[in-house]
Amino acid sequence: MFPPTFPGFGRMVGLRPVSIGDGECTVEVTVLQSHLNAGSVAHGGLHATLLDTALGGALLSLVAPKEWCATAEIVVSYIRPSKEGTTLTANGRVVKRGKNIAHMEGEITDSNGLLIATAKGTWAIWKVD
């Protein structure tokens, strides 16, 4: 079951879960004044956090109960800025899942469907007791 809200850091940033399942995950956030950088646009860390959460969530939808995962590498390409009040939606998906690593990709769009940022990444997977 997808949580109605995120704990800790995700909640502090204002991330909202939308959907998760079958190797895909969607997360959104509305750009707040507290998210802005000195140029009055959303800080790149907000985009990176949103993408990391969506890509990681996509993989979490596929891991077994006795497995866990974490970001090993993520590369974010910033396409265009986003301004205060804009709702950003990140879609993440599993490209290929192996025994110990998974390849992920995703993108952020705004409420007008404009591409804001893209990401590709590698996640480590391991067994837990």
Secondary structure, DSSP 8 states (H G I E B T S, - for coil): ---SS--HHHHHHT-EEEEEETTEEEEEEE--GGGB-TTSSB-HHHHHHHHHHHHHHHHHTTS-TTEEEEEEEEEEEE-S---TT-EEEEEEEEEEE-SSEEEEEEEEEETT--EEEEEEEEEEEEE--
